[in-house]
Amino acid sequence: MLKKLDLYIIRKFLGTFFYAIALIIIVVIIFDISEKIDDFLEKQAPLKEIVFNYYLNFIPYFINLFSPLFTFVAVIFFTSKMASNTEIVAILNSGISFKRFLLPYILSAIVIGIMNFYLANFMIPNVNYHRIAFEKKYIKDNTKVNQFNIHLQVEKGTYMYLEGFDVSYNTGYRFSIEKINEQGLYYKLTADQIVYDSLSGKWQLKNYNIRRINGMNETFERGDQKDTVMDVHPSDFSKEKKIVETMDYGELKRFIAQEKLRGSDRVKFYEVEQYQRISYPFATIVLTLIGVSLSSRKVRGGIGLNLALGLAITFTFILFMKITTVFATFGNLPAMLAVWIPILLFGLLAMQLIKKAPK
């Protein structure tokens, strides 16, 4: 009997979840087409590329984005329906404990959580590469912005500064690089302008000065133009807004380590992204437990009241998550705590609701 009950709940849970996700994705795609149809026509985007390079790669992103919300909605919906039909009363009266009743819900939430983890860390970064490439080609490209007052630590003891960098022309202005060891500054290079040659992979320095210091001896070198190789790339200055979306978990981890070395001011943004990819599957389990606890009791308002209360809790969770991540990115709150604090607090709420649930 228990196995049949488990399969019944798992089938109801996952069936309702994927049905709701499918409906919302259809609605989102319709609205997205209506918004971008002018760009598709203007840029003459082929139908094949629109379908396969954009919208098929668009779907996994939105499945992962809406997954926690619709997990909660699915649980509230079908559990409230079971409660209103007195199915839960019959299950508990048959001798099954409430904790045992939760098992198929937890198993279903784990399945969705594993799917979320795979999508966020492996599948979505891969498909985003093709989706973003399509957007750059056929939709207005807003991924790159010019940067000013750039400070980078290229490697240990080597520091770089640019007053400004023009992304469109791969050109930097008021450039300097300093090398420091235990004795202090021993090398300094300045140039009015640097230009990246994508064919040779070299940087061209214009109106440059080089100062070399060896103890009490100094040498100077000046020139109008000089080609050199540096361990930097224009992408290090452009800070593409969507670059982390194309990185799997391993690439993102290495990228964060590199940005920390270079003293990037966006490290916390990247760390929040990294920890969210890990924590969201756990958020799915927490929201599932809250949903079961709220909707397992038969109430006069029925499904509508449970859905309203459930949505209020979900949006409170999302709002709390946004607030803590803002404190992390613009304040002193560590990124790991910012991501995990809402999940832990709502996990405690889930434990309290389970204690008060009908037994």
Secondary structure, 3 states (H helix, E strand, C coil): CHHHHHHHHHHHHHHHHHHHHHHHHHHHHHHHHHHHHHHHHHCCCCHHHHHHHHHHHHHHHHHHHHHHHHHHHHHHHHHHHHHHCCHHHHHHHCCCCHHHHHHHHHHHHHHHHHHHHHHHHHHHHHHHHHHHHHHHHHCCCCCCCCEEEEEEEEECCEEEEEEEEECCCCEEEEEEEEEEECCEEEEEEEEEEEEEECCCCEEEEEEEEEEEEECCEEEEEEEEEEEECCCCCHHHHHCCCCHHHHCCHHHHHHHHHHHHHCCCCCHHHHHHHHHHHHHHHHHHHHHHHHHHHHHCCCCCCHHHHHHHHHHHHHHHHHHHHHHHHHHHHHCCCCHHHHHHHHHHHHHHHHHHHHHHCCC
